[in-house]
């Protein structure tokens, strides 16, 4: 388990809501802080990869356990 400063629970939400919640959370964070996002939307894997690339934030890791996804994003 990775250490993080903030967690967003986006389980049960479909695109684009997990991304929007993550984007909002990241604006309140400092450079280098890590955000943990919990999601259940299978499309979120592709979405978070694209989001990281577009925003310059780093997708450190994503883990899938059954139908739940956990993403760790580091604020740029």
CORPETA-V606600 format. One record per residue. N is the residue number from 0. RES is the residue in one letter. OMEGA is omega as a letter, one per 20 degrees, with the letter a starting at -180 (* if undefined). D_FIRST is the distance of its C-alpha to the first C-alpha in Angstrom with 2 decimals. Layout:
# CORPETA-V606600
n=N res=RES omega=OMEGA d_first=D_FIRST
n=N res=RES omega=OMEGA d_first=D_FIRST
This chain:
# CORPETA-V606600
n=0 res=X omega=a d_first=0.00
n=1 res=X omega=r d_first=3.78
n=2 res=X omega=a d_first=6.67
n=3 res=X omega=a d_first=9.27
n=4 res=X omega=a d_first=12.86
n=5 res=X omega=r d_first=13.79
n=6 res=X omega=r d_first=12.98
n=7 res=X omega=r d_first=15.56
n=8 res=X omega=a d_first=16.19
n=9 res=X omega=r d_first=18.41
n=10 res=X omega=a d_first=18.42
n=11 res=X omega=r d_first=22.03
n=12 res=X omega=r d_first=23.09
n=13 res=X omega=r d_first=24.62
n=14 res=X omega=j d_first=25.15
n=15 res=X omega=a d_first=25.71
n=16 res=X omega=r d_first=24.27
n=17 res=X omega=r d_first=20.49
n=18 res=X omega=a d_first=21.48
n=19 res=X omega=r d_first=23.88
n=20 res=X omega=r d_first=21.46
n=21 res=X omega=a d_first=18.97
n=22 res=X omega=r d_first=22.02
n=23 res=X omega=a d_first=23.24
n=24 res=X omega=a d_first=20.03
n=25 res=X omega=a d_first=19.85
n=26 res=X omega=a d_first=23.48
n=27 res=X omega=a d_first=22.72
n=28 res=X omega=r d_first=20.07
n=29 res=X omega=r d_first=20.83
n=30 res=X omega=r d_first=20.65
n=31 res=X omega=r d_first=17.40
n=32 res=X omega=a d_first=15.42
n=33 res=X omega=r d_first=12.34
n=34 res=X omega=r d_first=12.71
n=35 res=X omega=r d_first=10.42
n=36 res=X omega=r d_first=12.89
n=37 res=X omega=a d_first=13.08
n=38 res=X omega=r d_first=16.10
n=39 res=X omega=r d_first=18.29
n=40 res=X omega=a d_first=20.90
n=41 res=X omega=r d_first=20.96
n=42 res=X omega=a d_first=22.61
n=43 res=X omega=r d_first=19.69
n=44 res=X omega=r d_first=18.28
n=45 res=X omega=a d_first=21.59
n=46 res=X omega=a d_first=21.93
n=47 res=X omega=r d_first=18.79
n=48 res=X omega=r d_first=19.72
n=49 res=X omega=r d_first=23.19
n=50 res=X omega=a d_first=22.20
n=51 res=X omega=a d_first=20.26
n=52 res=X omega=a d_first=23.28
n=53 res=X omega=a d_first=25.78
n=54 res=X omega=a d_first=24.35
n=55 res=X omega=r d_first=23.20
n=56 res=X omega=a d_first=19.67
n=57 res=X omega=r d_first=17.04
n=58 res=X omega=a d_first=14.81
n=59 res=X omega=a d_first=12.02
n=60 res=X omega=r d_first=10.31
n=61 res=X omega=a d_first=10.92
n=62 res=X omega=r d_first=9.82
n=63 res=X omega=r d_first=12.55
n=64 res=X omega=a d_first=12.73
n=65 res=X omega=a d_first=16.46
n=66 res=X omega=r d_first=17.76
n=67 res=X omega=a d_first=14.79
n=68 res=X omega=r d_first=13.14
n=69 res=X omega=a d_first=10.18
n=70 res=X omega=r d_first=11.12
n=71 res=X omega=a d_first=10.07
n=72 res=X omega=r d_first=13.49
n=73 res=X omega=a d_first=14.76
n=74 res=X omega=r d_first=18.13
n=75 res=X omega=* d_first=21.03
